[in-house]
Structure formats: C-alpha cells, structure tokens
Amino acid sequence: MDILVYGTINSVALALYALGFALVYGVSRLPNFAHGALYVLSGFITWSALNTLGLPYPLAILLALLATAVIGAVIYQFVLIRVRGMEISEIIASYAIALAILEGIRYVGFRGMTYTLPVFLEGRTTIGGVMVDYHRLLVVAIGAALFAGLWAFTRFTRVGLALRGMAQDERAAMMLGIDSDLMAVVAMALGSALAALAAILLLPLGNIVVESGYNVLILAIAVCIVGGIGSWFGAVIAAFIIGFAQILTVVYLGTHFQMMVALLAIILTLILKPSGLFGQQKELEERV
C-alpha cells in the first residue's frame, strides 16, 4: 500500500515537472533547457512576494505564475526565436539562459536550505493504513484537474486547437493562417507557467534550493524521452512508469538510487526505442 500511495504521488509530481517541457517541444520543437531554472525562479519569486513584499499567499502565487509566464515568453521572443530550427544552438542557448538564471539567483544571495514555502493544508490522514499529508493529496487532486483542463483546453478552445495543429503538422497549420512564432510564444509562456505551477505545488514539500533546477530538468527530460518527445499523453504515462520505478527503488535499494532510475530510463529508451512510447519520431532502424 505504501508503494501504491506514494508511487501515485511521485508519478503525479513527475508529470507536473515534465508537462511544460513537453508542451513547448510539442508545439515549437524547441527543447527548453531553461525549464528547471524557471521552476526554481518561480519558487523564489513566490518566497520573495511572501516574505519581502508581504503579499498574501494567493496573490504571491498569482504573481509568480504571471511573472514566470512573461519571462518565458520574453526568453523566446528575444533569444530563442533567433536560433529556432538550429537544434544544437537551441540547446546551448536555452541551457545558457538556465545557467544565468540559476547562478543569478545564487549571486543575489539565495543560498542554503532556509527558504521554504508554506503548505496549502496542514495535517495528515490515513489511506489504507498509510499516513499521507493533506498537501500531497492536494497535489494529486490539482494535478488530475490540470491534466483534464489541458485536455479540454486543447480540444475546445481556438488557442488550444491552434497549438494542437502546430504540434501535429506545422506547415499545414501555417497554410491555414496560424502564426508559428506566435504559437511558439504562447507555448513558451504556458510551459513556463506550468513549471511555475509545479514549483508552487511541490516546493512546500521541501526547501527551495538552486540545485533543484538541474534535477527537475533531468527528470522532465527523462519523462519526455520515455513517453516520446512531443507527446503530452506519453509524458503522463511515462511519469507513472518512472514514478513507480523510483518508489520501488527507494523501498528495495535506497534513496540514493532514485535519480539513477531516471538516467537509466533515458539510456534504455534511446537504445531500445528512440522514439519513446508514443513519440512521432522515426525508429532508429528507419533512419539508418
């Protein structure tokens, strides 16, 4: 029962990490290596709004979501748009931005383990004999609502349908009058906001540290590669596969092997099925 409960919680957390990364790549074919940095940045924005500006928690959360979305859009509009289509340059540019953000946060004085966000709900309950915090249960509930909301958004709104069109066939979408760069800006803003939402939900369970930006990026990449880069549904399925594998590893081997599960998942997927579970890329045999 421990594995079932905490495996589900961990899987939803991984899906929240990866959803913004998958959204940006699915629409614009842009690997946003600044994803983890935006995750950490939103946490520090929320903390600063609470403790420096003295804003109420809901208003601090709203400020962090909006600020991170705007920063993501600005990053694309002024930097990534100039290297779009050049795969290596996209990776280098976005990773350089990530380093600048993370080291900038460290430079202005955010160091150590003293920065935390309050949980949404205090207390805990028992599920099948397993003690679980209310906040973790809220993470699962909000994550499920978010997945359902994104599914509805991409099928019943004009912007969502345009994003789906760009993800499925960019040239056909452009022939129908959809602006590729505008949709890429929207995707980058939404992806950054999703990274911020993941941070706001998950950072209260621990400390806000700069190093978590690198871990979040690795986990997001692992989930997207296993699920198939560009597949939002595949990212959710892969999150549950890796999430339960990590919990099983913690139970039977130890916590220090948890990150190795994600790295091993990347390596095995690239060797056995490079396109991932639900990816649209060609298989290795078809390319050589």
C-alpha positions in Angstrom: 0.0 0.0 0.0 2.9 2.3 0.7 4.2 1.7 -2.9 0.7 2.3 -4.4 0.1 5.6 -2.5 3.5 7.2 -2.7 4.1 5.8 -6.2 1.0 7.7 -7.3 2.0 10.9 -5.6 5.6 10.7 -7.1 4.2 9.9 -10.5 1.9 13.0 -10.5 4.9 15.1 -9.3 7.0 13.8 -12.3 4.1 14.6 -14.7 3.9 18.1 -13.3 7.7 18.5 -13.8 7.5 17.4 -17.4 4.3 18.8 -18.7 5.6 22.3 -19.5 8.7 20.9 -21.2 6.5 18.5 -23.3 4.2 21.3 -24.3 6.9 23.6 -25.5 8.6 20.9 -27.5 5.4 19.5 -28.9 4.3 22.9 -30.3 7.6 24.5 -31.4 10.0 21.6 -31.5 12.1 23.6 -29.1 13.9 21.8 -26.3 13.6 24.3 -23.5 16.6 23.6 -21.2 15.7 26.6 -19.1 12.7 24.7 -17.8 14.3 23.7 -14.5 15.6 27.2 -13.9 12.2 28.7 -14.4 10.9 26.2 -11.9 13.3 27.4 -9.2 12.9 31.0 -10.2 9.1 30.8 -9.7 9.7 29.4 -6.2 12.0 32.3 -5.3 9.5 34.8 -6.7 6.8 33.3 -4.5 9.0 33.3 -1.5 10.1 36.9 -2.1 6.5 38.1 -2.6 5.5 36.5 0.7 8.4 37.5 2.9 9.8 40.7 1.3 6.7 42.3 -0.2 4.3 40.9 2.4 1.7 39.8 -0.1 -1.0 37.2 0.8 -0.2 33.7 -0.3 -2.8 33.5 -3.1 -1.6 36.8 -4.5 2.0 35.8 -4.3 1.2 32.6 -6.2 -0.6 34.5 -8.9 2.3 37.0 -9.2 4.8 34.1 -9.6 2.7 32.4 -12.3 2.3 35.6 -14.3 5.9 36.6 -13.9 7.2 33.2 -14.9 4.9 33.1 -18.0 6.1 36.6 -19.1 9.8 35.6 -18.5 9.3 32.5 -20.6 7.7 34.5 -23.4 10.5 37.1 -23.3 13.1 34.4 -23.5 11.6 33.0 -26.7 10.9 36.4 -28.3 14.3 37.9 -27.7 16.7 34.9 -27.7 15.3 31.5 -28.8 13.5 32.9 -31.9 16.9 33.8 -33.4 18.2 30.2 -33.1 14.9 28.3 -33.8 15.5 25.4 -36.2 19.2 25.1 -35.3 19.0 22.2 -32.9 22.4 22.5 -31.2 22.1 26.2 -30.9 18.6 25.9 -29.3 20.1 23.6 -26.6 23.1 25.7 -26.0 21.1 29.0 -25.8 18.4 27.7 -23.5 20.9 26.0 -21.2 23.0 29.2 -21.1 19.8 31.0 -20.1 19.2 28.4 -17.4 22.7 28.8 -16.0 22.4 32.6 -16.0 19.1 32.4 -14.1 20.3 29.8 -11.5 23.6 31.4 -10.9 22.0 34.8 -10.8 19.7 33.6 -8.1 22.7 32.3 -6.1 24.6 35.6 -6.7 21.8 37.8 -5.2 22.0 35.8 -2.0 19.6 32.9 -2.2 21.8 30.2 -0.7 21.4 27.4 1.7 18.4 25.4 2.9 16.5 28.2 4.7 13.9 29.1 2.0 10.6 27.3 2.2 7.0 27.8 1.2 4.1 27.1 3.5 1.9 24.1 2.7 -1.6 24.7 1.5 -3.2 22.4 4.1 -1.8 21.4 7.4 -2.2 17.9 8.9 -2.4 14.3 7.6 -4.7 11.4 7.2 -4.6 7.6 6.7 -5.2 5.8 3.5 -5.2 2.1 3.7 -3.0 2.3 6.8 -0.5 4.7 5.2 -0.1 8.2 6.7 -0.3 10.9 4.0 0.0 14.7 4.2 -3.1 16.6 3.1 -0.8 18.7 0.9 0.3 15.7 -1.0 -3.2 14.6 -1.6 -4.0 18.1 -2.8 -1.1 17.8 -5.3 -2.6 14.7 -6.7 -6.1 16.3 -7.0 -4.8 19.5 -8.6 -2.6 17.5 -10.9 -5.5 15.4 -12.1 -7.6 18.6 -12.6 -4.8 20.2 -14.5 -4.4 17.2 -16.9 -8.2 17.3 -17.5 -8.1 21.0 -18.0 -5.3 20.9 -20.5 -7.1 18.1 -22.4 -10.2 20.3 -22.6 -8.2 23.4 -23.5 -6.5 21.8 -26.5 -9.8 20.5 -27.9 -12.4 23.1 -27.2 -10.7 26.5 -27.5 -9.3 28.3 -30.5 -5.9 28.8 -29.0 -5.7 25.2 -27.8 -6.7 23.9 -31.3 -4.1 26.1 -32.9 -1.5 24.6 -30.5 -2.6 21.1 -31.4 -2.4 22.0 -35.1 1.1 23.3 -34.8 2.1 20.1 -32.8 0.6 17.8 -35.4 1.7 19.5 -38.7 3.4 22.9 -38.6 3.3 23.5 -42.3 -0.3 22.6 -42.7 -1.2 24.8 -39.7 0.7 27.8 -41.2 -1.1 27.3 -44.5 -4.4 27.7 -42.6 -3.1 31.1 -41.3 -1.7 30.1 -37.9 1.3 32.2 -36.9 4.1 29.7 -36.0 6.1 32.2 -33.9 3.0 33.5 -32.1 2.0 29.9 -31.1 5.6 29.3 -30.0 5.5 32.3 -27.7 2.1 31.1 -26.3 3.5 27.6 -25.8 6.6 29.0 -24.1 4.5 31.2 -21.8 2.2 28.3 -21.0 5.1 25.9 -20.5 6.8 28.3 -18.1 3.6 28.8 -16.2 3.2 25.0 -15.9 6.8 24.9 -14.5 5.8 27.6 -12.0 2.7 25.8 -11.0 4.7 22.6 -10.4 7.1 24.6 -8.2 4.3 26.2 -6.2 2.7 22.8 -5.6 5.8 20.8 -4.9 8.3 23.1 -3.2 6.3 23.3 0.0 7.2 19.7 0.5 10.9 20.6 0.8 13.3 23.5 0.6 13.9 25.9 -2.3 17.4 25.4 -3.5 19.2 26.3 -6.7 20.4 22.8 -7.3 16.8 21.5 -7.7 16.6 23.3 -11.1 19.1 20.8 -12.5 17.3 17.8 -11.0 13.9 19.0 -12.4 15.4 19.4 -15.8 16.8 15.8 -15.8 13.5 14.4 -14.6 11.5 16.3 -17.2 13.8 15.1 -20.0 13.6 11.5 -18.8 9.8 11.6 -18.7 9.6 13.2 -22.1 12.1 10.8 -23.7 10.4 7.7 -22.3 6.9 8.9 -23.2 8.0 10.2 -26.6 9.3 13.7 -27.1 6.4 15.9 -28.1 3.6 13.6 -26.8 1.7 15.1 -23.9 -0.2 11.8 -23.2 3.1 9.9 -23.4 4.6 12.2 -20.8 1.9 11.4 -18.3 2.2 7.6 -18.9 6.0 7.7 -18.7 5.7 9.7 -15.4 3.8 6.9 -13.8 6.3 4.3 -15.1 9.3 6.2 -13.8 7.4 7.3 -10.7 6.6 3.8 -9.5 10.1 2.6 -10.6 11.6 5.2 -8.3 9.5 4.3 -5.3 10.3 0.6 -5.8 14.0 1.5 -6.0 13.7 3.6 -2.8 12.0 0.7 -1.0 14.3 -2.1 -2.0 17.6 -0.3 -2.8 17.7 3.1 -1.1 17.0 6.8 -1.8 20.4 7.4 -3.3 19.5 5.3 -6.3 16.3 7.3 -7.1 17.9 9.7 -9.7 19.7 6.7 -11.3 16.3 5.4 -12.3 15.6 8.4 -14.5 19.1 8.3 -16.1 18.8 4.6 -16.7 15.3 5.2 -18.3 16.8 7.7 -20.7 19.7 5.3 -21.7 17.5 2.3 -22.2 14.8 4.2 -24.2 17.4 5.7 -26.5 18.9 2.2 -27.1 15.7 0.1 -27.4 13.1 2.6 -28.7 14.5 6.0 -29.6 11.1 7.4 -30.4 9.7 6.6 -27.0 6.4 5.0 -26.1 4.2 7.5 -28.0 6.7 9.6 -30.0 6.3 10.7 -33.5 10.0 10.4 -34.5 11.1 7.6 -36.8 12.6 4.5 -35.3 16.4 4.1 -35.4 16.1 1.2 -37.9 14.3 3.5 -40.3 16.9 6.3 -40.1 20.0 4.2 -40.9 
